[in-house]
Amino acid sequence: MEETNNIFHNIIVEGRKKLNISGIKDVVSFDDETIILETILGRLTIKGENLNIVSFNNETGELTAIGKLYAAVYTSDTKQSGGFISRLFR
């Protein structure tokens, strides 16, 4: 497992209803269907239903979220190309 500044990145899913994630650098955005996180291993997008961030400790990089989990996807590109209009016409 890759290590950055002695911080590990782990995801623990409990029954598709609770997420415990470590190695979080920042919460980019969130709503009840999507949570976008910047982790030490890249951007992580969590998709689900009724998602809610219960706790986030910026110092330790630990986050807990609840809701119904559908997917967790890593992407290496941290910037989206273009703006709203260019994404609208893809």
C-alpha positions in Angstrom: 0.0 0.0 0.0 1.3 3.4 -0.9 2.2 5.8 2.0 2.4 9.6 1.9 3.7 11.5 4.9 3.0 8.4 7.1 -0.7 8.6 6.3 -2.5 5.6 4.8 -5.6 5.6 2.7 -8.3 3.1 3.7 -12.0 2.6 3.0 -14.2 0.6 5.2 -17.7 -0.1 4.1 -20.2 -1.4 6.6 -23.2 -3.0 5.0 -23.4 -0.4 2.2 -24.7 2.0 4.8 -21.6 3.5 6.5 -18.2 4.6 5.2 -15.1 5.2 7.2 -12.3 6.6 5.1 -8.8 7.7 6.0 -6.2 9.6 4.0 -8.5 12.4 3.1 -6.8 15.7 2.1 -10.0 17.7 1.4 -13.8 17.4 0.8 -14.2 19.0 -2.6 -18.0 18.9 -2.7 -21.0 16.9 -1.4 -24.7 16.6 -1.6 -27.1 13.8 -0.8 -26.1 11.8 -4.0 -22.4 12.5 -4.4 -19.4 13.1 -2.2 -16.1 14.2 -4.0 -13.0 13.8 -1.9 -9.3 14.6 -2.5 -7.3 11.7 -1.1 -3.6 11.0 -0.9 -4.1 8.6 -3.8 -6.2 10.9 -6.0 -9.8 12.1 -6.3 -12.5 9.8 -5.0 -16.1 10.1 -6.0 -18.7 8.4 -3.8 -22.2 7.9 -5.4 -25.2 6.9 -3.4 -28.5 7.9 -1.9 -29.2 10.0 1.2 -25.5 10.5 1.7 -24.5 12.5 4.7 -21.0 13.3 6.1 -21.2 12.5 9.8 -17.7 13.6 10.7 -14.5 14.9 9.0 -11.3 15.6 10.9 -9.0 17.7 8.7 -6.0 17.0 11.0 -6.2 13.2 10.9 -7.7 13.0 7.4 -10.5 10.7 8.6 -14.1 10.9 7.4 -17.3 9.0 8.2 -20.4 9.1 6.0 -23.7 7.4 6.1 -26.3 6.6 3.4 -26.8 3.9 0.8 -23.6 3.4 -1.2 -23.8 2.7 -4.9 -20.2 3.3 -6.1 -16.7 4.5 -5.2 -14.6 5.6 -8.2 -11.0 7.0 -8.3 -9.9 9.4 -10.9 -6.4 10.6 -11.5 -7.4 13.9 -13.1 -8.2 16.4 -10.3 -9.4 19.2 -12.7 -12.4 19.0 -14.9 -11.8 20.2 -18.4 -13.8 23.2 -19.4 -16.6 24.9 -17.6 -20.3 24.2 -17.2 -21.2 25.0 -20.8 -18.5 22.6 -22.2 -19.7 19.8 -19.9 -23.3 20.5 -20.9 -22.6 20.0 -24.6 -20.6 16.7 -24.3 
